Amino acid sequence: MNEKKLKEAFMRAFDLSPDRDFEALGYRKIEAWTSVGHMRLISEIEEIFDVMLDTEEILDLSSFSKAKEILAHHEIDFQH
Amino acid sequence: MDLMSRLIAMPPFSMPQHQKDGVMLEGLRELCLYHLDHCEEYRRLGKVFDWNPAEARCAEDLPWLPVGIFKTHRLLSVSEHEVYTEVVSSGTSGRRPSRVALDRGTADLQARALSSIMTGVLGKQRRPMIVIDSESVLHDPKSFSARGAGVLGMMRFGRRPFFALDHQMQLREKELSGFLKEHAGESLLIFGFTFMVWEFFLQAVRRLGPDLSSSILIHSGGWKKLQARAVDNADFKAALSSAAGIRRIYNFYGMAEQVGSVFLEGEDGLLYPPVFADVVIRDPISWRPLPPGKEGVLQVLSLIPRSYPGHSLMTEDIGVIESIDSPAAGRLGKGFRIIGRAPESEIRGCSDTFSPPSGRMSDE
């Protein structure tokens, strides 16, 4: 459920299709994930999960799995 | 942990100058040697002027480049395919802009360095943000204008950014008024270029009269246009305080050639280098370092640049160091002021015949 929501955030921020390999996405590694795209992703994630990330978390959020790890600190569960 | 990671993890203004001198010597010497190894043009310059970083006894002994060299030369210490983006300085009309190439590592270091400086005054909380600029400065991420890089860099410290100007650089007064009402009573982060804050934001808050007494304003970009109107830092602060109650106002000095390494104003109104950067004031004739209280050409040192040799640059600005480890400021290190631009003739003199410790050079 939360995994699907996170995919949704990535899809909206970078205009991706749902069959994309999300685990392979990385900051500055795909065309759309530029520093501007990054801020778009942050606001999508914050809106979808209703959380506020701090500056350090924004700098650390460099992949799909890193996003899950950071959101887990905000009590968003990706185990189920 | 490497030196830079250790420094970024420290509070940004916490290092006494005698300790900073040792850190800068160690870090800059390593960078000089790195760039001599990795940048063909830098190595050629080093040969011509007989640079010998290994023998430097202090950071002042190490070679520098005139900042203008990035207008005429593409200096790279990584291979072309590692270049991720470029920062392009706005450049005054009729002059060529500066271009510096960034790889992922240097871009990442810039972001972390800026974050360590800004969280020193902002804390970790991201405030709702007003950007006194147009969203169009963010277009074309392949090459950033210095202004775009500045806005984007600062956006990481805010949330729900509101751009106060439209694409024609006109104030969106109605929307601004709406944003201020929506966030009434909250602490906001306001960021913009000094002149634009004065020109657009001050006029708007004079008309709208919001209470921004808990908000923080950060601004940069230089005083040239305001000096022409006889507005100095004290006038600037007084005007914003009386129009909207803003008391926490911080100027910073930085440049496209050293993004991430900014000198942030302290409570005493002076600019301070963070732990991974420093300044030297030099006599424009002899190029000898000058003691506090003497005006001269400002040299900026930064441990960030790795993809291009921009770690030690002679600027085209005149400055003066006012204090070192001043207890009044609550900050350690050199407190300095920018007096203004070096006269045109002096700039040309500076970049045509800039003189590293061991020789003279004419521009290739």
Interface residues (C-beta under 8 A of the other chain):
Chain A: R28 T34 S35 V36 G37 M39 S43 E46 M52 L53 D54 T55 E56 I58 L59
Chain B: Y84 T85 R104 A107 D108 A111 R112 S115 M118 T119 K124 Q125 R126 L138 P141 L152 M155 R156 F157 R159 R160 P161
